[in-house]
Amino acid sequence: MESSRSNSAKRIDLSFFFENSLFLVLGAAIALIWANVANSYASDGYNAFVHWDIAHFLGFGHGDAHGGEAGGHHGFTIHFLVNDILMAMFFAIAAKEVWEALLPGGPLSNLRKAATPLLATLGGVAGPALIYLAGTTLLGRNDTLGAGWAVPCATDIAFSLLVARMIFGGGHAAISFLLLLAIADDAIGLMILAVFYPSAETNFAWLGFTVAAIASGMAMNRAGVRNFWWYLAIPGVLSWVSFYMAGIHAALGLVPIIPTLPHAKTDLGFFAKGEDARTDTLNAFEHWWKHPVELILGMFALVNAGVVFSSVGTGTGLVLLGLFVGKPLGIGLMTLLAVRSFKLEMPEGMNMRHVIVLGCIASLGFTVALFVSTAAFPTPGPIQDSVKMGALMSFLAPVTAFAMAWVLGIRPACFGERKRAAATRAHKQPKAHKQHAL
């Protein structure tokens, strides 16, 4: 009996790690400690680990057939394995969420209802970018730091959702507003990465293979292929190779084939109980990869978050200004414009106070912000590290969000739940015990 309880507790603890992206936090913590150990050999060991050439170790020589560093691509290193290959699964699942949101019943299927959060999303992208670029212009650093304008545009769905639930409670309309904003932000982020951050000189001829990948996926769909592994093995590999050879970031390589997987014709919406029970190919793909992707994110943090604390610099300040000032300002102003000028509606139960707090929560960029840092500044060095530090320090967003909630009179739900739990326990105590406590 005790053994079964112990096993159940372990499963619950592990699920908590998966559901709250704690492997990502753990990977980042290990990377930061490893890179900042006082012993310089440890820091050198971290960099050697990240850039360890797997191909050379396996006896395939140094670099790759595409020209190595000289061709704009690096060798088959740990960094390349994680950022360009494994992270393709993360972006594939992000694309799946965007695609389903566009289906009938999905939050993006009715533009009238989605218009307000979509405009807020535009503000949440434009605000940080403009603040960042204004900063680089005033400081005369456009030539060295201007490429990082998209770093503060990101919003981390998992962590921002966790913070929003702590502040608003699980059933508040602000949660759905934030989720829709974050999904639309992901869609814009995918386009920004594809268009503005090529991994090498763009060769559009290779995109013909992307078209072939989509066509093969559609043909497999019509032929009744239901196992998602076939879609990954044939159109998926073909699409990934086409992106890599075309100079578009290879981590986006699986995005074009996601709509070709057999999927439900409608979307049940956010938090629908029936979502986990769906067995179509697209949902089967997400259900299988959901937990492995959390482990991949942990590896991503491990190979990207190893920045020495002395790297704090101009890039750090610009990213933080974009996130903590530009993000809430852009979201707030565009939502106000939607409601006042365009006469659009805000979800019932929400007002501008909630929107401002949401803007502060959305300042938590971390995962995609860290990814864009490496895409914007592919050469390791002080500039890349200073911008990365800004992405890492976006973890301070919950502090500003909780502070803003208190200032605006929104009492965090998590505190209320603790009080209610304490009151319940006190009510259940024997009267004599309560007198003793007094």
JOWOTA-V593353 format. One line per field, one symbol per residue. phi: phi as a letter, one per 40 degrees, with the letter a starting at -180 (. if undefined). A space follows every 50 residues. Layout:
phi->???
This chain:
phi->.ccccccccccccccccccbfccccccccccccdcbddcccccccccccc bcccccccgcgcgbcchfcccgbbcccddcdccbbccccccccccccccc cccdgccbcbccccdccccccdccccdccccccccccccgbccbbdccdc dcccbcccccccccccccgcccccccccccccccccccccccccccbcca ccbcdccccccccccccccccccgcbcccccccbccccccccccccgcdc ccccdccdcccdaccbbcgcgcccccccbcdccccccccdcdcccccccd cccbccbccccdaddcccccccccbcccccccccccccccccfcccddgb accccccccccccccfdcccccdcccbccdidcdcccdccccccccddcc ccccccccgccdccccccccccccccccccdccccccc
